[in-house]
Amino acid sequence: MDIELADLLASLRSEIGRARLEAANEDVRFRIDSIDLELQVTVEKSAEANAGMKFWVVSLGGKAGAKSGQTHTVRLSLTAEDASTGQKVCTSDDVTDLLGAG
């Protein structure tokens, strides 16, 4: 099964939001400094005037092998930030000082 890149990023955003909610009352929280993704994608250009191009993330099944000549590797490095404050996202308390890295 292939998934659109936009859907993958929306799902990632949703999972980070869920992790923040679940950690709200926890004693330990983790700050997300970087999210690194490496994806195999195919590019599809639609003939429709307003559709443009779509990037599909290829699953690791047999279908990926069939498209191997058309796949591209995309590496994304993302930083999660709070939309209202611009601060890095925490999924629980930041323990950097406790680890001696702060």
C-alpha positions in Angstrom: 0.0 0.0 0.0 1.3 3.4 -0.9 0.5 6.5 1.0 0.7 10.2 0.0 3.6 12.1 1.6 1.1 14.7 2.9 -0.9 11.9 4.7 2.3 10.5 6.2 3.3 13.9 7.6 -0.2 14.5 8.9 -0.1 11.1 10.7 3.3 12.0 12.2 1.9 15.3 13.4 -1.1 13.5 14.9 1.1 10.9 16.7 3.3 13.7 18.2 0.2 15.5 19.4 -1.1 12.3 20.9 2.2 11.7 22.7 2.1 15.2 24.1 -1.4 14.6 25.5 -0.6 11.3 27.0 2.5 12.7 28.7 0.7 15.7 30.2 0.6 14.3 33.7 3.9 12.3 33.5 6.9 13.1 35.7 9.4 12.8 32.8 9.0 14.5 29.4 11.2 14.4 26.3 11.9 17.4 24.1 11.9 16.6 20.3 15.0 18.2 18.8 14.9 16.5 15.5 12.8 14.0 13.5 14.8 12.4 10.7 12.9 10.4 8.1 14.3 8.5 5.1 11.6 7.5 2.7 11.3 5.7 -0.6 8.9 7.7 -2.8 7.5 7.6 -6.3 6.5 10.8 -8.1 3.3 11.0 -10.1 2.4 13.9 -12.3 -1.3 14.2 -13.0 -2.7 15.2 -16.4 -5.4 17.3 -14.7 -4.6 21.0 -14.8 -5.0 21.6 -11.1 -3.6 18.3 -9.7 0.1 19.0 -10.1 2.6 16.4 -8.7 2.1 14.0 -5.9 4.7 12.1 -3.8 3.8 8.6 -2.7 5.6 6.8 0.1 6.3 3.3 -1.0 5.6 0.4 1.4 8.2 -2.3 2.0 6.2 -5.1 0.3 6.4 -6.6 -3.1 4.9 -3.6 -4.7 8.0 -1.5 -3.8 10.1 -3.9 -5.8 7.9 -3.6 -8.9 8.4 0.2 -8.8 12.1 0.1 -7.9 13.1 1.8 -11.2 10.8 4.7 -10.4 11.5 5.2 -6.7 13.6 8.0 -5.1 15.0 8.3 -1.7 14.0 11.4 0.2 15.6 12.4 3.5 13.7 14.9 5.7 15.0 16.5 8.9 12.1 18.1 10.8 11.9 20.0 14.0 8.7 19.9 16.0 7.6 23.2 17.3 4.5 24.6 19.1 2.5 26.6 16.6 1.6 29.3 19.2 5.0 29.7 20.9 7.5 28.6 18.3 9.2 26.6 21.1 10.4 23.0 20.5 7.8 20.4 21.4 8.0 18.4 24.6 6.3 15.1 24.9 7.0 15.2 28.7 9.4 17.1 31.1 12.7 18.1 29.5 15.3 16.0 31.3 18.3 17.5 29.6 19.7 19.0 32.8 19.4 15.7 34.6 21.4 14.0 31.9 24.2 16.6 32.0 23.6 17.7 28.5 22.0 21.1 29.3 
